[in-house]
C-alpha cells in the first residue's frame, strides 16, 4: 500500500460527496469521499491526513502531454522494475517538500514493454481521486513509507 502524509488544503462537498485537496510541499492531491453529510463535516482545513492507495490503482505515464482528467499526478524517476510474465512492478521515487518518497505501481508487462520502461526514466504515476483512501493522521506531515 502506498501512502503519503499531508494536510487538507481545501474541502468541497455537496450532500454525501466530498472532494478533499491534500498538500505536501508542491504536491497537491485529491481524494473523493462518500458518506453521510454529518460525517463529511468532520474533516477540517489544515487537518493532518494520510492518503493511501493500492499499487494496482496506479497507472504509469511516460512523456505525457495534453490534458487529462486525473488530478493526482506523481512525477518521479523509476528506481526499479520487477518484470513478470503478466505483471510488472514499477518502483518510482517522487520528491515533495524536500522528502524523497518511494511508490509502487503494478501494471501489465505488455504496457511496461510498450512504454519501453527503464530504470532512470522520468514518469508520472496517475491515481484517480476515488482510489485515494483518507485517514486522519496524528503524526508529523511527511512520508510514512
CORGIHU-V903817 format. One record per residue. N is the residue number from 1. RES is the residue in one letter. PHI is phi in radians with two decimals (* if undefined). BURIAL is b if it has 9 or more other ideal C-beta (glycine too) atoms within 8 Angstrom, else e. Layout:
n: (N:N)
res: (RES:RES)
phi: (PHI:PHI)
burial: (BURIAL:BURIAL)
//
This chain:
n: (1:2:3:4:5:6:7:8:9:10:11:12:13:14:15:16:17:18:19:20:21:22:23:24:25:26:27:28:29:30:31:32:33:34:35:36:37:38:39:40:41:42:43:44:45:46:47:48:49:50:51:52:53:54:55:56:57:58:59:60:61:62:63:64:65:66:67:68:69:70:71:72:73:74:75:76:77:78:79:80:81:82:83:84:85:86:87:88:89:90:91:92:93:94:95:96:97:98:99:100:101:102:103:104:105:106:107:108:109:110:111:112:113:114:115:116:117:118:119:120:121:122:123:124:125:126:127:128:129:130:131:132:133:134:135:136:137:138:139:140:141:142:143:144:145)
res: (X:X:X:X:X:X:X:X:X:X:X:X:X:X:X:X:X:X:X:X:X:X:X:X:X:X:X:X:X:X:X:X:X:X:X:X:X:X:X:X:X:X:X:X:X:X:X:X:X:X:X:X:X:X:X:X:X:X:X:X:X:X:X:X:X:X:X:X:X:X:X:X:X:X:X:X:X:X:X:X:X:X:X:X:X:X:X:X:X:X:X:X:X:X:X:X:X:X:X:X:X:X:X:X:X:X:X:X:X:X:X:X:X:X:X:X:X:X:X:X:X:X:X:X:X:X:X:X:X:X:X:X:X:X:X:X:X:X:X:X:X:X:X:X:X)
phi: (*:-1.41:-2.62:-2.41:-1.73:-2.72:-2.41:-1.28:-1.69:-2.66:-2.35:-2.20:-2.49:-2.60:1.03:-1.73:-2.15:-2.30:-2.06:-1.76:-1.76:-2.04:-2.20:-2.45:1.08:-1.61:-1.56:-2.07:-2.17:-2.20:-2.38:-1.70:-2.16:-1.94:3.01:-1.18:-0.95:-1.20:-1.23:-1.11:-1.21:-1.35:-1.34:-2.27:-1.03:1.30:-1.16:-1.22:-2.44:-2.07:-1.68:-2.22:-2.65:-1.33:-1.04:-1.33:-1.71:-1.80:-1.61:-1.99:-2.13:-2.26:1.03:-1.22:-2.40:1.56:-1.65:-2.60:-1.39:-1.25:-1.53:-1.63:-2.08:-1.96:-1.28:-2.79:-2.12:-1.18:-1.78:-2.77:-2.27:-1.97:-1.43:-2.09:-1.16:-1.94:-2.10:-2.24:-1.62:-1.93:-1.76:-2.37:-1.85:-2.11:-1.88:-2.54:0.94:1.27:-1.96:-1.54:-2.08:-1.91:-2.15:-2.14:-2.28:-2.03:-2.20:-1.20:-1.11:-1.00:-1.15:-1.07:-1.21:-1.04:-1.34:0.93:-1.17:-2.58:-1.00:1.71:-1.13:-1.52:-2.38:-2.27:-1.55:-2.08:-2.37:-1.17:-1.09:-1.34:-1.65:-1.52:-1.75:-1.99:-2.18:-1.14:-2.01:-1.88:-1.68:-1.11:-1.13:2.78:-1.36:-1.84:-1.65)
burial: (e:b:b:b:b:b:b:b:e:e:b:e:b:e:e:e:b:b:b:b:b:b:b:b:e:e:b:e:b:b:b:b:b:e:e:e:b:e:e:b:e:e:b:e:e:e:b:b:b:b:b:b:b:b:b:e:e:b:b:b:e:b:e:e:e:e:e:e:e:b:e:b:e:b:e:b:b:b:e:e:b:e:e:e:e:e:e:b:b:b:b:b:b:b:e:b:b:e:b:e:b:b:b:b:b:b:b:e:b:e:b:b:e:e:e:e:b:e:e:e:b:e:b:b:b:b:b:b:b:e:b:b:e:b:e:e:b:e:b:e:b:b:e:e:e)
//
